Amino acid sequence: SAGETQLVAVEGPEGVGKTTILAQFARRHPHHSLCLFVSPTSRWAYDPETIRTELAAQLHWATHQESLEPSAIVDDAFLRTHISTLQRRARQAQQTYFFIVDGLTDLPEDGQTTRDIILKTLLPFGLPGFRFLVSGELTVIGLLIHKSVATKSFPLSYFSLDETARYLADPAIDEQSIQDLHNNCRGMPLHLASVRRLLLAG
């Protein structure tokens, strides 16, 4: 409906768990999520055509439940047809499909074209039945999308001591050790996750 939030920006400092949150959401809604996890590690990982083909493959699977043929021509007409089909399916089933995008604000300068293409061209903003979950600062993302798109920020923060204690409850360790680990990791979820894996591994 008009005024309903269409895009949620998951914000927070590096290491706070933005990618983890998006991945967990996608796993919770596997049949209604289309995911683009963009990495700054190499130009291949954020090549615009690679991203377009990946989205096309997921759209094809969502609409036909079959893999995209390698010889398929992925152009604007292909994307429009599949998005229209998916929107119709969403309306008929009264379901919402989520477009999940991670890593856009982490791209280097030569990756800004990819960021613009994803936000300005590939994502079907404004169409009923679709919602968008994107990692990154809303102050940056908001400048690249139409002002009519209703947005909301979802800030993540570092763990409190109590949250750290609950997170490390499985590998039973004493209270002082939990406090030491919390202080050493500064409550950063990424570091605490590494510690938890080591503890569980003995």
Secondary structure as GFF3:
##gff-version 3
##sequence-region A 1 202
A	DSSP	beta_strand	7	11	.	.	.	ID=ss1
A	DSSP	alpha_helix	18	28	.	.	.	ID=ss2
A	DSSP	beta_strand	33	37	.	.	.	ID=ss3
A	DSSP	three_ten_helix	43	46	.	.	.	ID=ss4
A	DSSP	alpha_helix	48	64	.	.	.	ID=ss5
A	DSSP	alpha_helix	76	93	.	.	.	ID=ss6
A	DSSP	beta_strand	97	102	.	.	.	ID=ss7
A	DSSP	three_ten_helix	104	106	.	.	.	ID=ss8
A	DSSP	three_ten_helix	109	111	.	.	.	ID=ss9
A	DSSP	alpha_helix	112	117	.	.	.	ID=ss10
A	DSSP	pi_helix	118	122	.	.	.	ID=ss11
A	DSSP	beta_strand	130	135	.	.	.	ID=ss12
A	DSSP	alpha_helix	138	141	.	.	.	ID=ss13
A	DSSP	three_ten_helix	142	144	.	.	.	ID=ss14
A	DSSP	beta_strand	151	155	.	.	.	ID=ss15
A	DSSP	alpha_helix	161	167	.	.	.	ID=ss16
A	DSSP	alpha_helix	175	185	.	.	.	ID=ss17
A	DSSP	alpha_helix	189	200	.	.	.	ID=ss18
###
